[in-house]
């Protein structure tokens, strides 16, 4: 057992439970009702979805609005998964780089293919800014190509690194609370207060990172539509 053992996929009878962790957020989201008057949970959920969709699609062109359902669903999934991972005795799938890259690479590739299909010349123009001196053309094309292929890696690594760092800090400080308690109750209480503040910060990070992931995808989509 070490600090990183908490990020290993939990198993039951030799079977990984990561699929259960991935399906759990969808099971907790209530299905919209056909009734005229909804309960408070459905009303709050519909209000949040409408507000987020409006905010997300505001800077996008009309052809990109077809992605509204996909991006909103991705946001709800990441938000639920990140927040559920903060509960005790749970597993956070988004701390796994393979899961995040599995989400980032296909969606990034889809935005690139949409750009090449709808506006081929404009997409190629991103690789070489207008007015570039002739000797710098090969270098700039190489740099822009590398930056394009780094985008999905940056999406996955950013989400993984932020959540992993927060979980590690919470684990370290929570271990320190029980250890210091027998040495100094006052120091243990102060450490516990820091732990509570860090937990609140980690809740904010879980929400912000889900939003940033979807926001960057929408920016990539904006460039290609």
C-alpha positions, 0 to 999 in steps of 0.5 A, spaced: 500 500 500 502 506 498 499 513 496 497 511 489 494 505 491 487 509 491 488 510 484 488 503 482 481 500 479 478 497 485 476 489 483 471 484 486 472 477 485 478 479 480 473 483 476 474 491 475 469 495 478 471 501 473 465 500 469 460 501 475 463 507 477 462 510 470 455 508 470 453 510 477 453 518 475 447 516 469 443 512 474 443 518 479 440 523 474 433 523 474 429 522 467 425 528 465 418 527 467 412 529 462 408 532 467 407 540 467 409 541 474 416 537 476 419 536 483 424 541 485 430 536 483 428 536 476 426 543 476 433 545 478 436 540 473 433 543 467 434 550 469 442 548 470 442 544 463 438 550 460 443 555 463 449 551 461 447 550 454 446 557 453 452 559 456 456 554 452 453 555 445 453 563 446 460 564 442 459 558 437 457 559 430 450 556 428 453 549 425 456 548 432 449 548 435 448 541 433 454 539 438 449 541 444 447 535 447 453 531 446 457 537 450 452 538 455 452 530 456 459 530 457 459 536 462 454 532 466 458 526 466 464 529 468 461 533 473 458 527 477 464 523 476 468 528 479 464 530 485 462 522 486 469 521 487 470 525 493 465 521 497 469 516 502 470 509 499 469 511 492 473 510 486 474 516 481 475 514 474 477 521 471 483 520 475 485 515 470 489 518 464 486 512 459 479 514 461 480 522 460 484 520 453 479 516 451 474 522 452 479 527 449 482 524 443 475 522 439 472 528 441 478 532 439 479 528 432 471 529 431 472 537 431 478 537 426 475 532 421 469 537 422 473 543 420 477 539 414 470 537 411 466 544 412 472 549 411 478 545 408 482 551 406 481 555 413 483 549 417 489 548 413 491 556 414 491 555 421 498 551 420 501 557 416 499 565 418 499 570 413 505 574 411 510 569 414 517 570 412 519 564 407 525 561 411 520 560 417 515 557 413 517 549 415 519 551 422 512 554 423 508 548 420 512 544 424 510 548 431 503 548 429 502 541 427 505 539 434 501 544 438 495 541 434 496 534 436 498 536 443 491 538 444 488 532 446 494 530 451 493 537 454 486 535 455 487 529 458 493 530 463 490 537 465 484 533 468 488 527 471 493 531 474 488 536 478 484 531 480 490 526 482 493 532 486 487 534 490 486 527 492 493 526 494 493 532 498 486 530 502 489 523 503 496 526 506 492 531 510 487 526 513 493 522 515 496 527 519 490 529 523 490 522 526 497 522 527 498 529 530 492 527 535 496 523 540 501 529 540 497 535 540 490 536 540 490 543 538 495 542 532 490 536 530 484 541 530 488 546 526 490 541 521 482 538 521 480 545 519 485 545 513 483 539 511 475 542 511 478 548 507 482 543 502 475 539 501 471 545 499 477 547 494 477 540 491 469 540 490 470 547 486 476 544 482 472 538 480 466 542 478 471 547 474 475 542 471 469 539 468 467 545 465 474 547 463 474 540 459 468 542 455 469 549 454 476 547 451 472 542 446 467 548 444 473 552 443 476 547 438 469 546 435 469 554 434 475 554 430 473 549 425 466 551 424 
